[in-house]
């Protein structure tokens, strides 16, 4: 059941917001014990909101699951971390939550994630394991793994996630759902717990492209509380959805189809490309020559920003405080040592190092310059093509376990999703079939579509055409 | 054994992280591998390239200078690990005279 079809049922009087919530609660009770997508949910509050839902609004009466790094007033916001797990309650609504409420939606459920959104498997959550509903021995992807797994498991109708280097698109791909990362500045970050502020964006995970468009329509737009959120007018994302791809020029970057891609992934992505060509798109080869530097650039810049952002977790104003500290320094150190998991510590140390005196120019400053080269690659490409097609990930979902030993190997699997964040452009993951992989008979594969900055209308139109095939 | 890139305990201290010996040993190997990989960036000639702090730089954004509601003190303090008289309570910061 998609959000769009549920909305039709609500408007026709065939169901009610309370009935939808009751059914979701039943499905969560029945299935989420195994999937582990939900960290918590507050049915009583949601039911109270359902009782006064205005169905005439664009998302009237529709429950939306929320990644547990977005603040919803009165609810937990653990970020998958021990630091915030004890008794933190959000004192305010994130702007995206305020906008969802203004459109009639009901925030319902707190979804598991890699701690502070750092990871690609949700295994870095300090609180819970989330499993891929297509194969319970496998990761759901990450960091928005709870959001993706619940939408795939039909225990949520749609969800919000956040994407710093692929954290919406990669779990969407691994779980066989749609995941949209809007352009940088399209959606407010106010109330999203900051990881890397020049890369983070909030976006929807849904069961259809139309559903993603409906949610983007609501959450996009300027916010006086986020100066990086752009004033640009929000276009109508639904009107042109079915305009098709006839006459559009779509680029295949050769660097995204090289060695190291699973053959099944390649086959399904190329089948999706062929289907778009059959619908009248012109498919051309392009080059994004600095692609091979994206991972190194990202793993300097994102940890640098994270080391700064996570300095706020000091044990003073909220979250965990180490027991009986000797002095203020001891308080900081003990609170952070107890509160943070290994991946978060690793990235804080890496980020602190690349920003430290004597290393700043060699690492941070150089990575910012390479970021410029990566941006220019996309600018040159979008002068030639309307959208770019690629795999989301080199392989389908791997088995649970194995991240701890080799974080660099895990980082390298993000190769196709990092560059769009560095360039600030929009990107979407659309399911494009399944493939046998590593002993599993049928695991989902995602097609990634990249659009120019603020090109979401074009992106969604191409995504809709790709989806229509499947 | 090549010279390690990073003195993990020193940098952790800068970041106010108190690591166990096991963590230091694990992170040493992992961070050296990551920093070794990052060295690939030195293959590129970036002379004359401007740095991008943001993908979409926006400068001088101003909003109207009008008072608006902020969180009430009780809401700000609701998550405090320790508080007293409407303030966050911390260990003594100044040394004895």
Interface residues (C-beta under 8 A of the other chain):
Chain A: X87 X88 X89 X91 X92 X183 X184 X185 X198 X199 X224 X227 X228 X230 X290 X292 X293 X295 X296 X297 X299 X300 X307 X311 X314 X315 X316 X317 X318 X319 X320 X321 X325 X326 X327 X328 X329 X330 X331 X332 X333 X334 X336 X337 X340 X342 X345 X346 X348 X349 X350 X352 X353 X356 X362 X363 X365 X366 X367 X368 X369 X370 X371 X372 X373 X375 X406 X407 X408 X411 X421 X422 X423 X424 X425 X453
Chain B: X6 X8 X11 X12 X14 X15 X16 X17 X18 X19 X23 X26 X27 X30 X31 X33 X34 X35 X37 X38 X40 X41 X42 X44 X46 X49 X50 X51 X52 X53 X54 X55 X56 X58 X61 X63 X71 X75 X76 X78 X79 X80 X81 X82 X88 X90 X91 X92 X93
